[in-house]
Amino acid sequence: MASAQILTSGKALYAYNGTEWVPLNTTGNLVNSTRWQKVVAGGETSLSGNDDNGESLIYTPGFEQVYLNGVLLARDADYTATTGTTITGLTALTAGYIVEIIAYNNINVGNTYTQTQIDNKIANTFTRWVETLSASATVLSGLDDNSNTLSYTPGLEQVYVNGILLLPSEYTATSGSSVVLSEAAVSGDVIQIYTLKNFRVPNTYTIAQTDDQFLTKISASSTYLTQAAGITAATASATYAPTAAGGLVQIIPTSIAATGGSGSISSTGAVSFTGSVSSISLNGIFNSSYDSYLIMYFGDGSTTAANLQFRMRVGGTDNSTAGSYISQSVQGNSTTVAGVRETTTYGVLGQVGSGNPNALDMKLFKPFFAEKTAILAQMQQAEDVSRVRNMSGIHNQNTSYDGITFFTNTGTFTGTIRVYGYRN
């Protein structure tokens, strides 16, 4: 017959069922409790915070009991408990009175494993093989008196003969399924072999399995097609760039410099500039991850008709070596086609017109490598008739460059520039 007694063990409640003390259970929920106790200073009409033992007042409304000097108060009549952290509505308390608040908290066990499920998921950490010999033997293996198969982890076993623990030197245990005694045991001897096994936590990954759940550089390339904010072009392009041959990867400059106006870099790497900009410089766009690059520029026009020009740069400084930019261009409109060869301190790409949109498609080959940089460019300007300039050129300096500057020979211009690397 179950006892009406209740035993508190720490903060858990137990009831005696006639055989043993068991946790109190109500509708599939284990119940535990907290006890908040305080000697009041006097005058309090509400209670909260820490008690005399540093325990915070926390309860589930409707599952609390409030005692004053051992007398249980009536909920909603003697006090109000709705917030879960404060008791209010008390008659002003007298100094020295003892208040105790017992809070019962349900612990739902619906989303847990049964003992059988846990046993199936966790290897037994301790097993015992017991056999009473019916004949003399030196080799121990197979089933014991309880039909348990001898299985152990070498080095983690303990062998007993008639309750005496043998030294490792008195037997051989290497196979994991048999033990060979150095001295034969006789009929009637009781052999016990204990084995400890490595504990395994259920539903967890090993380190290798965990690593496999995260993106590698190759798999990340199909997910992160652009560089994350705060990652430089050199590091992000090598980590997140697509690996397919010829794939284009947009590059975020490490910095820009707009002369006379203002510029900005978007999260994807697009550089926009406006105002009285006479030149725009892009830094940190060339690196060892790519051999070749595509630069696309779309302009919103300029203050006056002007030539769009460029210089290679490294470490924030343009290269303007005399005769280093050599190009052959063919340009024309609806009525005229002309060719021109130029050897200057800068490269000429085409014309930007006053108030007219214009576009540039420019390819650079190995600008980051310490060798000559080959350049192909096509510039289009829309006026009353379309002007087109095709340029093939070379920058003849054996220098490693990390940036480029675009500027006009007169006036100012506005637009957007995007840089892409051709993945090797």
C-alpha positions, 0 to 999 in steps of 0.5 A: 500500500502506498504511504501518504508520506512525502519525502523531500530529497533536495528539491525533488518530491518523492512518495513511498509506494510500499517498496521504495521511494519514487519520484512523484508523478502526475499525468506523465510529468515529474514534479520538482519544487523550489523553496524560497524562505525569508525573514522579513524586515516588516511592512512588506506587501509584496515579495520578490528577488532573492531569499535569505539563501540567495535563491531567486523567487521563481514560480509557475502561477497556480503551482505555488504555496505561500506560508506565513510562520508555517501557516498556509495562506489562501491563494487570491484571498491572502495574496496574488501570484500572477507574474511568476517572480513576484507575490503581491497583495499581502497584508503588511508583514510584521518584522521577524515573520518567516515567509516560505514559498514552495513552487512546484514545477512540472517537467514534461518527460514526453520528449525523452528516451525510455530506458530501453531506447537509451540502452539501445543507443548507448553501449553498456559501459560495464558487463560481467561474464560468469561461468562455473567450470565443469572441467579444467580449462585454460581457455575461456570463451563463448557463452557463460552460465547466463548465455552472455557471450564473452566480449571485451576491450583488450586492456579494459578487462578484469579476470577473477577466479573464485573472487580473486583478481588475477594480474594481467601477467597471469592471463592473455587477453588480446582477441576481445573474445577469449581469455587464456589463463597461464595456469589452468582453472579446475572444475568448480572454479567460478570465473568472472570476467568484467569488461569496461567499454567506452561510453558513447553519447547517443545522437551526437556526431564525431569530430569528423562527422561534425566537420562534414556537416559544414561547407568546404571551400568547394561546396561554399563556392556554390553558396557564397558567390560573393565575398562576405562583408569584412573579408578582403578580396584576396582572402574571400576570393580564394575561399568562396569563389566558384571552382569551375573553369572560367567562372566569373567572380565579382571582387570587392575592392579593399578601398577606393579613392574618388578625386573631387567627388564621392564614391562607395562600395556596395556589399557585392563590390559595385563601385559607384561614384558621383559629384565632381569626380575627375578620377576614381581609383580601385585598390586591392582588386588584383591578386594571385587567385586570378590570371585575368579580369573583366572590368565593366563600367557604365557611365551616366555622362560627363560635364563635357565631351572627354576621353576616358583614360586609365593607369595601372596602380600598386600600393595606392600609386599610379604608374605613369612611366613615359611610353609604357602604355602602347595601344592600337585603336579603331574607332568610328561612328555611322559615317567615319572609321579611323585607326590610331596608335598611341604610346603615352603615360596612360591608356585611352579607352574611348570618349564619354559624352556630355550628358550621354550614357556610355559603357566599357567592357575591358579585359586585363591579362595577368595584371598581378603578375610581374610581367607585361599586362595585355589589355583588350577594351571596347568602349561605346558612347551614345550620342546622336549616333553611336560612337565605338572604340575598340582598343588592343594594347599592352602595359610594357612594365614588368610590375605586379599591380593590385589596382587601377585608376580611371580618369578623364582628360577634362571635366568630371564624370559619374558611373558604376564600375564592377570588377570580376576575376576569371577563376583559373 
